[in-house]
Amino acid sequence: MQDELSGVLEGRDVLCFGHDWTGDPLSKTHLMRLTARKNRVLWINSIGYRKPTASARDMKRIADKLKKFTERVREVEPNIFVLGPLAIPVYDSPVVQRINKELLRLQILAAMKSLRFKRPLSFVFNPTGSVVTGSLGEDKVIYYCVDEFTAYSDAGTRGLVELEEKLLRRADLVVVSAESLRKSKSKYNARIELIRHGVQWAKFRKALDPETKVPDDIASLPKPVIGYFGLMADDWIDIPFLSKVAQRFSHGSLVLLGKVTTDMSEVTRHANVKLLGRKPFEELPAYCKGFDVALNAFPINDVTLNANPLKVREYLAAGLPVVSSRIPEVEVLGDLVHIGDDHEQMLQKIEEALKDAGPKAWRSDAMKDESWEGRFEELRRHMAAHGIR
């Protein structure tokens, strides 16, 4: 098998259209770090899918983009270079699309020239990359689809739908992270493969290490400590459910870690809720050590039903019992996860999970073969099968 993969994704120049490099490590981050071991990667920061508004949050985002634009391409890790491009996040105007294409093309080509990139492979994780894909002298284009972007409540313009369809038809290979995405995207491209998300098992296993110290801000909280980490945004967090968790377990604590972009006041009005903000990825195993149960508190909608939540495998790698809403890609994990069909059932599942609370080696061991290294080898095998080296 290794002979068949010889030269696949080795010694290449790679373009990656992803989220902002400084954001939380997602599937694209893990995969590109592995790619960078034997290739050079130009990481192109998020080309936004949302129309800007006059909100303070959007104004800050625009200011951050302008700041990043003034920075030169920088090497953030060995063989990973980051470009923060400027683009207009409006996709239902043909005129703006043409302006965006030329604006982005010139910025990316300038970065490629400075790095002496030639015949790059393009990995497009965000369909807005379709604006410029195909005009950069790429050898091959891979669309790595990890979400139903067009279902986002703050995105869904017809222009974005058309951009994704164009990318799907153009791609030399489409990789998806969920079976539902494979079914919905395969009508546009028969060259499609499913690679489910992996986990940094050894890192999260540290939750079981006697030397790992539970962070001070949760170490003395009343038990049980029910925890969640991840983005708290309109499409991604079930606020009414979290409020019910805080009420049902008022004798314990509900700990929420992550970036917040929605109103959480319905949850934080409860005295036993600790909204602690975004924590460095390196610290998450220590927080897991302090959790008794972990939540995948996704509401049910078109975005989450097509998602493959990384956090579930990370919780399990830390040995934690997990309670989740009924998300198809969580169901794949079988009896390792306590799944509920409504709020009351999920509350009951938390009570059930508390009977075997805290990190346990047997749950962590079940994730040992779900590594990102294994997923990377799957990617290389699929590339080889489709003639992409």
N, C-alpha and C positions, 0 to 999 in steps of 0.2 A: 504493500500500500504506500509506504514512504517513497518508493521509487516512482510510483504514479504521481505523487504530489511534488516531486522534485521540481523546483523552479516556480511553483504556484505561489503567488503573492510573496515573492522574494526578489529583492533588488529592484523594486519598482518605485516610481513616484506616484503618490496617492493623494487625490483631493477628497476631502470629507466635508460635506455640507451637513452641519449638525446644529446643536443648541450652543449657547455661549459656553466657551471652555471653562469659565469660572463657575458655572452652575453645578448642580449635584451630579456625580458620576452616574451616567445612564449606560444603556447597552452599547451605544456608539463609543462612549469613552473607554469602556473595558476592551472592546474589539479593536479600536484604533491603537490603544497602548500595546496590545499584542502585535498588531500589524507593524508598529514602529520598531519592533525588534530587528526586522530584516528589510525594512522599507523606510522611505521618507514620507511623512504625512504633512500636507498643508491643510490645517483645520480651519474651515471658514465659518466664523461665528454666525449665529442665527440670522437668517433672512426672515423677518417676522411674518407670521400668517394673520396677525390681527390688524384691523384698521385702527390707527391711532385716534384717541379722543383727547379732550382737554383736561383729563383727570391728572392729578398730581403724579400718580403712578406712571402714566404714559409720558408725561413731560420728563420725569426722571429717567425713564428708559431711553428717550430720545437724547437726553443730555449724555447718558452713559455711552450711547452709540457714537455720538460726536467725539467724545473723549477717546474711545477706542480707535476711531478712524484716524485721529492725529498720531497714534502710536505706530511705529514701524512694525513690520512683521517680526515676531519675536519667537525664539525657540524656548518653549515652556518646559519641555522635557526632552531627553535625547531623541532626535529625529522627528519631533512634533513641533511644527511651526504654526502660529495662530495669526489669522487675519481677521480684523473686525471691519467688514465692509459697510458702506452706506447703501441703502436701497429705500424705495418708497413702498410701504406695505399696503398697496392698493392693487388688486389683481383682476378687477372686473372692467378695467379700462385698457383697450388695446394700445392707446398712446402711451400710458404709463408703463405698460409691459415693455414696449420698445425702448423707452428711456431707461428702465431698470436693467434690461438686458445689456445695453451698451455701457451703462454705468458700472455694473457688476463685472462685465467682461473685461473692461479696462483695468479695474482694480485687481482682479484675480490674475490676469495676464502679467501685470507688472510684478506681482508677488512671485509668480512662477518664474519670470525672467530673473529676478534677483536670486532665486534659489536654484536656477538652471534646471527646472523641471522639464521633462520631455515625455511625450506620449503617456500622460498619466491615466491611471484608473480612477474613475469618479465613483465614490460611494455617496449616494444622496439619501440622507435620512429624513429630509424635510422636503415635501413636494414643491415648496417655493423655489428650491434649487433648479426646478425645471425651467425657470426664466432664462437661465444662462447655459444649462447643460447642453452639450453638443456643439458649443461654439468655442471650446477651449483647447481644441486639438486632442481630445481624449482618445485613448485607445479603445476602452470599453466603459460602459455605464452600468452601474449596479444600483437599483433602487431598493433600499433596505427599509421596509415599511413596518413600523412598530406601533402605529396608532391609526385610528380612523380620524385623521386630521379634519376632514371636511364636516365632521359632526360636532366639532367644538362650538360651544354656544357663542363664542366671541370671534369666530372665524367665518363660518359657512357662507361665503359668497360663491356665486356661480363661477366666478373667475378662478377660484382656488380648485374647484372641482375639475374644471377644464385643464388646469395646469397639471393636476395629478394624473388625469387620463392621458395627457400628452406624454408625461414621464413614463407611465406604465407601458405604453405602446413603444416608446423609444428605447427602453432599457434592454440591455443584452442579457440581464438576469434580474429577476425580482425575488427578493428574500422577504418573508413575512415572519412575525413572531407569534402569530395566533392562527389557529385553524380557521376561524371565522374570516380573517383577512385573506387567507389563501382562497377561500371559496368566493369572496366578493371581488377580488382582484384578478382571478384567473381568467375572467372573460375578456380581459384586455391583453393578456400575455400568457402564453402557454409555458414559457420558460420561468416557472415560479417554484420556489422551494420553501419549506417551513423549517425554521431554526428557532426553537424556543429559547427563552432567556436562560442564562447561567447564573452563577453566584461565585463570589470570592469566598470560598468555603473556609480556607485557612484563616482568613481575617475574622470572619464572624464566629468561628469556632473559639476564638479567644474569650467569648462570653463564659466559657466553661473553665477557663484557666484560673486557678486559685490566685494567681498574681494580678489578675485584672481587677481594678478597683472601680466600684460603682461610683459614678460622679456625685459630688457633694450635693448638687441641687435636687437629687432624687433619693439619695441614700437613706434619709430619715423620714420619708413620706409614709403615711399610714398605709397599711396593706389591706387588700391587694393593690398592687400597682398595675394598672391596665395601660398599655402603651401603644403609641402609633408614631411612625415617622414617615415623612413624605410631603409632597406638595399639598397644600390646603387651598384649593381653587374651586370655582363653581361646579365644574363638571366632575370633580374628583373626590369630593368629600361629602359624606352624608351627615350634615349638621344636626338634623332632628334625632338621628340615631345616637350620635355622640352625647347629646343632651340627656337622652334616656339612660345611657350608660352611667353618666355622672350621677343621675338620680338614683338608679337602682343600686349602685355601689357607693353610696354617699359616705359610708364608713371607710372607704378606701380612697384611691387617687387615680385620676385619669391624666396621663402625661402625653402631651402632643408636641412633637418635634418637627420642624420643617418651615419652609417658606410659606407665608400666608398672603393670599391675594383676594380673599373674600371676607365677608363680615362673620366673625366667629363669636359675636356677643351672646348669642343664644346658648352657646356652650360655656363661655368663660364666666357667665353670671353665677355658675355653680362654684362654691368655695373650694371644692376638692379638685378643681381642674387647674393644671399647670401647663400653660402655653409658653414653651421655653424657646421658641424660635429655631432657626436653622443651626444645626451643629455640624462641625467638620465630619466628613465621612469616616475618618480614622477613629472617631470617638463613639460611633454607633454601637460597636460590640459591647463597650462598657455600659452604655445605656441599656442595651438588651439584657445584660446581666442583672440589672435592677428591675426589669419587668417580670411580672408573674404570668401575664397573658399579653399577646400582641394582636392588634386589630388590622384587618384590611377593610377599612370603613368606606368602601366604594358605594355610591348610589347606583341604581340600575338605570343605565341610559345607553345610547348608541356608542358613546365614547368608551365607557368602561366595559361593555360587553365584548368589545374588540381588543381589549387591553390584555397584556400579560404582565401583571404587577411584579416588578423585581423584588419589592419588599417582602413578599411572601416567602420566597426562597431564602432571602437574607435572614428573616426571622427564624425559619426552620434551621438554617445553618448554625444559628446561635443557640439552637436547642429549645426554642420557645414553642409552647402551644399557640396555635393561631386560630382566630375566629374571623370568618369572612362572609360577605354577601355572596350570592351564587353567581360567580363570574366563571365562564366556561374554562378559561385557562388555569383557574385555581382548582376546579373540579378534577382536572387531569392529575393532580397530586393525590387524589384518593383520600384515604382515611387519615392522612397526615394533617389535614385541615378540618376544623369544625365549621360546617357551612350551614347558614340559616337562610330561609326564604323570606322572612320579614323581620321587623325589629324585635318583636317579642321572642321569636325563635332564636335570633342571634343573642339576645340577652340570656336565654336559657343555655345556649352553647357556651357562653362565657362562664357561667356557673359550672357547667360540666368540665370545661377546660381547667378551671381552678383546682380540680381534684388532682391534677398532675402539674401543678404550677411551677414556673421557673424553668431555666435551661436544663435540658436533659440530654445526655450523650446519645441516646438511641435516636432522637429526632435529628440531631445534628449529623449523625452517621448516615442517615437516609439521603442527605444532600451531597455526600462526598463525591459522587460521580457526576454532579451537575455543574462542573466548573466552567468558567469562561474559556479556559484553554481547550476543553473538549468542544465547546461551541465553535471556537475558531477553527478547529480541525474540520468540523462539519462544513463550515463555510468554504474552506479550501477544497474539500472533496466536491462540493457542488460546483465550484468554479471550474475545477478540472473537467467535470462531466459535461459542462457547457462550453468547453474550449476556451476558457478564460485563464490565462496564466500571467 
